Amino acid sequence: MHILMVEDNESVCEMIEMFFLKEEWEATFAHNGKEGLSLFQENESSYDLVVLDLMLPEMDGITICREIRKQSKTVPIIMLTAKDSESDEVIGLEVGADDYVTKPFSPLTLVARIKSLLRRANVNASDSASAEYEIETEHLKMDRTTREVLLYNQSLDNLTPKEFDLLYTLANSPRRVFSREQLLQLVWDYEYFGDERTVDAHIKKLRQKLSENGPQVIQTVWGVGYKFDDTGSID
């Protein structure tokens, strides 16, 4: 696996590189925003995952994340954010990051988050469908192997990996209400210790994309969580 890590603290990069090498992961490091974005734009196909600091010289992480998502909807992105920067974390998730790690962090925590993202991606890639679409509801069709989504007979090809997994989880059990804690465990594959902002930020962005195809299919069940229902228009 080849990771692109954009982090201006060279000491942090040197420490993280040792842990990556232990996992037999190749890594390319950039120490300012413009350099990191250029590396990705020039070598998109060579990177399996991006680790992106929020505060960077020359170009901030939010801008880089947004630009990466214009070029690739599928590469997993983990953002590194400062402690207690709730608004930055939510913005990062809204512009396309799949996960975030709060500084200061243990290298083992970062490695665990990377493995979690890759584990989900590998399960999805190796799961062969028994039919053309694994999910077929009244207005939605989804295939986890090809990552194809049809909503209201229109292709939906701009979902990030986590947005796809979130929609898949909800649509796989139509009208079942999932709590935020359940979605954290099912979609992110590990505990967030009550940090429900991750789910809410992804739901908000996912709804924006789904609404471009027709009536909204993700419904809020106040005080409980979210459910998928495409049997009629949802306000």
C-alpha positions, 0 to 999 in steps of 0.5 A: 500500500502507498500512502500520501501524507501531507504534514508540515511537522517533519519530526511527526512524519519521521515518527509515523514513517517508522510505524508505516514501515513496520506495517510494510506500507510505502509512504510519500511525505509532503510538508506544505499544502501545494506540494501535497496537492501537486503530488496527488494530482500528478500521481493519483493512481499510485496512492491508496490513501491520503493522510492530510493535516488541516493546518498547512503552509501555502494551502490548508487541508480543507482546500486540498481535500476539496480539490482531491475530491474533484479528481477522485471520489474514491481515494480514502482521506483521513484528516489530522485536526487540532484538539477541540476544533469541532467546526474544522472536523465537521467541515473536513467531513463535509468536503469529503474526508472519510475520517479524522484523527485529533492531535496530539495522537498516538501513531498506533491510533492513526495506523488503526484508523487506516486499517479500519478504512482499508478493511472496509474497502477490501471487504467491499471490493472482494464481495461478489454480487449474486445479482446485477445489483445487491440492493434494489428498492423502489427507487434505488439500486446499488452494487457494492462490487462496482460501487454503482448507484442508481437513484430515481433511474439516474446514476449517482457517481460522486459519493465518497467511500464513506458516503457509499457505505453509509447509504448502503448500510441504511438501504440494506434495511429499508425503514429500519431506524439506526442510531448514530452509535450503530452507524458508527460501528457498522460504517466506521468499524470502530468506536468513536466513544460518543462522537456523533458529529461524524455521522451527522456531517456525513448524513448532511453531505449525503443528503445534499447529493441524493437530493439532486436526483429526486425526493429525499430518501434518508429520514431523521427519526428525532431522538433516535437516528436515521432510516432509509425510506424511498416509498414516498417523498420525505420532507 
